[in-house]
Amino acid sequence: MNLERFTQERGDAWNDLDALLDDAGRRPERLGAAQVRRLGELYRAAAADLALARTRWPGDPVTLRLEQRVGRARHLVYDAPTRRDSLRTFVTRDYWRAVRALKLQLAIAAVLLFGPCALSGVWADRDPGAAAGVAPGAYQSVTHRRPHGADLHLSGDERTGISGKIFTNNIRVTLLAFAGGIAAGVGTALLLIANGVLLGVVGGLAVGSGNGRVFFELVTAHGVLELSCIVVAGAAGLWMGWALVEPGRLRRTTALGRRAREAIKVVLGTAPWLVAAGLIEGFLTPAGLGLSAVLAIGIGAAGAYWALVLALGRGATAEPGPSSAGMP
């Protein structure tokens, strides 16, 4: 076969490929299902033609044009989402679906956190002497009377520093709640219980000393969102840890590794909300806005988060992400 005959026999198929490429532009989804299949067929045929042309007529203009055509088609046939598209999809859909899919784990994490919180709060209110020995020294100030809505009189630099420390600590606690799942979820459960006890003791001491209103003014604005994030991270840790208990058909190490890669996405998606909680705590909480204002801020911030879980998390599967490990 000479070059002229080769071009005549294959030219129509190349022209058809060019037409599909022009119709698709940079988005193959513009083509219908039948045309996408046709695109794949024409691309494979053109690639075979290119291999022959490079062998028999290297450097010929026909071969060079065919190389360009095949290269352009390859981009569409093997098109993959860009990192920007992947990030946008994660932020607007995948993260929220992953959180919503953890319904059972969210419920368990909430019970592990708020159950001990309620019990220890009642205990601290009834037996403040014993409870004071449990609360760290940094929280003993909750027993000191302060006026309602008092401004803490912090400078802008001080508030910035506090904010940075707070959301760094929040992220640390969240990561620990997740990492505790590597011990079959036991570490996560213990961390949630410990934080619940601490919160309950501090709250109970504050209420018992007459500082209940001030306590809620200082913690509500940021605390509702912050605790929501800790519950989500705890749920991810429990979900990861269950892979060791019920690995399905996989080896436990393999199941844990797969589950961890999916669960860490939940933690990473939650981190910006912890930053938001830290900013609220660093800049709004010290201003002494009053109980009504901080309730509106706290419930509004957490309400916005859970509203997004419900709205953007529609279509969530039984568990967030592919895995062959079992699930309770």
Beta strands, then each sheet from edge to edge (+ up, - down):
end
